[in-house]
Amino acid sequence: MLTEEFDVLRVDRVEEAQNLLKNHLFNEAFETLEQSLKDRWQNSGSAEAETRENCWLALQMLYQVRQHIESIVTTGKLDEMDAQFGPLM
């Protein structure tokens, strides 16, 4: 029983992650924020090292959020293949 509930929750989680990655507003927000940070980074003056570092850190965090969501989808697909065909090892 618990295994079935876990499987349903896992599938729901994967579907939610896939929907996020396909969502126009979600992707627009990422692209807008990414471009804004890159612009601020490029337009910073030579004495604004802290500004550039903060932009770089913010970009890394932004990328990590997307990677986390993508990893949920990838892990879900691997789990699905494992359930369908059995473990590879």
PLY file of the C-alpha trace (Angstrom):
ply
format ascii 1.0
element vertex 89
property float x
property float y
property float z
element edge 88
property int vertex1
property int vertex2
end_header
0.00 0.00 0.00
2.70 2.50 0.93
4.68 1.60 -2.18
1.67 2.35 -4.39
1.10 5.69 -2.66
4.77 6.54 -3.03
4.64 5.68 -6.74
1.61 7.93 -7.25
3.32 10.81 -5.42
6.50 10.27 -7.45
4.59 10.30 -10.73
2.71 13.44 -9.67
6.00 15.10 -8.75
7.53 14.23 -12.12
4.46 15.54 -13.97
4.55 18.78 -11.98
8.24 19.24 -12.79
7.58 18.57 -16.49
4.71 21.06 -16.47
6.94 23.70 -14.88
9.62 23.22 -17.52
6.98 23.58 -20.26
5.26 26.57 -18.65
5.64 29.74 -20.71
5.53 32.15 -17.75
7.97 30.07 -15.74
10.45 30.02 -18.63
9.89 33.70 -19.33
10.67 34.51 -15.69
13.91 32.49 -15.85
14.98 34.09 -19.12
14.13 37.61 -17.93
15.96 37.18 -14.65
18.95 35.57 -16.34
19.22 38.39 -18.89
18.81 41.05 -16.20
21.62 39.55 -14.14
23.89 39.22 -17.17
23.20 42.82 -18.17
23.96 44.06 -14.67
27.14 41.98 -14.65
28.30 43.29 -18.05
27.44 46.91 -17.26
29.16 46.98 -13.89
32.09 49.31 -13.53
35.63 48.23 -12.82
35.23 49.19 -9.15
32.07 47.09 -8.75
33.61 43.68 -8.09
31.05 42.90 -5.39
28.19 43.60 -7.82
29.69 41.19 -10.35
30.20 38.52 -7.69
26.60 38.90 -6.52
25.33 38.61 -10.09
27.45 35.52 -10.65
26.15 33.92 -7.45
22.55 34.76 -8.38
23.04 33.22 -11.83
24.46 30.05 -10.28
21.47 29.77 -7.96
19.09 30.33 -10.86
20.79 27.55 -12.82
20.66 25.23 -9.80
16.91 25.70 -9.49
16.41 24.70 -13.12
18.82 21.77 -12.76
16.95 20.54 -9.71
13.64 20.56 -11.56
15.24 18.83 -14.56
16.75 16.19 -12.26
13.29 15.38 -10.89
12.14 14.66 -14.44
15.25 12.65 -15.31
15.11 10.60 -12.12
11.43 9.93 -12.71
12.11 8.69 -16.24
14.92 6.44 -14.99
12.66 5.07 -12.26
9.97 4.40 -14.84
12.42 2.53 -17.07
13.68 0.60 -14.07
10.12 -0.43 -13.18
9.36 -1.39 -16.78
12.55 -3.24 -17.70
14.14 -4.02 -14.35
17.38 -2.68 -12.91
20.27 -2.32 -15.33
22.82 -3.56 -12.81
0 1
1 2
2 3
3 4
4 5
5 6
6 7
7 8
8 9
9 10
10 11
11 12
12 13
13 14
14 15
15 16
16 17
17 18
18 19
19 20
20 21
21 22
22 23
23 24
24 25
25 26
26 27
27 28
28 29
29 30
30 31
31 32
32 33
33 34
34 35
35 36
36 37
37 38
38 39
39 40
40 41
41 42
42 43
43 44
44 45
45 46
46 47
47 48
48 49
49 50
50 51
51 52
52 53
53 54
54 55
55 56
56 57
57 58
58 59
59 60
60 61
61 62
62 63
63 64
64 65
65 66
66 67
67 68
68 69
69 70
70 71
71 72
72 73
73 74
74 75
75 76
76 77
77 78
78 79
79 80
80 81
81 82
82 83
83 84
84 85
85 86
86 87
87 88
